């Protein structure tokens, strides 16, 4: 993982790639849990 200014950059495509994988479907609770974990660790979305 690249480190920049004492920050760790994490690439987590769980929700995007998970939804694109055949036979994988996350429900709202699972997506909410992932989003809450991202927030708890101060992980922000980069587009």
C-alpha positions in Angstrom: 0.0 0.0 0.0 1.4 3.4 -0.9 2.1 5.7 2.0 1.8 9.5 1.5 2.2 12.1 4.3 1.7 9.4 7.0 -1.5 8.3 5.5 -2.2 4.8 4.2 -4.1 4.6 1.0 -6.6 1.7 0.9 -8.3 0.5 -2.3 -11.4 -1.4 -1.3 -13.7 -2.3 -4.2 -15.9 -4.5 -2.1 -19.2 -2.9 -2.9 -18.5 -2.2 -6.5 -16.8 -5.5 -7.5 -19.1 -7.5 -5.2 -22.2 -6.3 -7.1 -20.5 -7.1 -10.4 -19.6 -10.7 -9.5 -22.1 -13.2 -10.8 -24.3 -14.7 -8.0 -23.0 -12.2 -5.4 -25.6 -9.8 -4.0 -25.2 -7.7 -1.0 -28.2 -6.6 0.9 -28.7 -3.1 2.4 -27.5 -4.2 5.8 -24.3 -5.5 4.4 -23.6 -2.4 2.4 -24.4 -0.2 5.5 -22.0 -2.2 7.6 -19.2 -1.8 5.1 -19.9 1.9 4.9 -19.9 2.2 8.7 -16.6 0.4 8.9 -15.1 2.8 6.3 -16.3 5.8 8.3 -15.0 4.3 11.6 -11.5 4.1 10.0 -11.9 7.5 8.3 -11.7 5.9 4.8 -13.1 8.3 2.2 -14.2 7.5 -1.3 -12.0 8.6 -4.2 -13.5 8.7 -7.6 
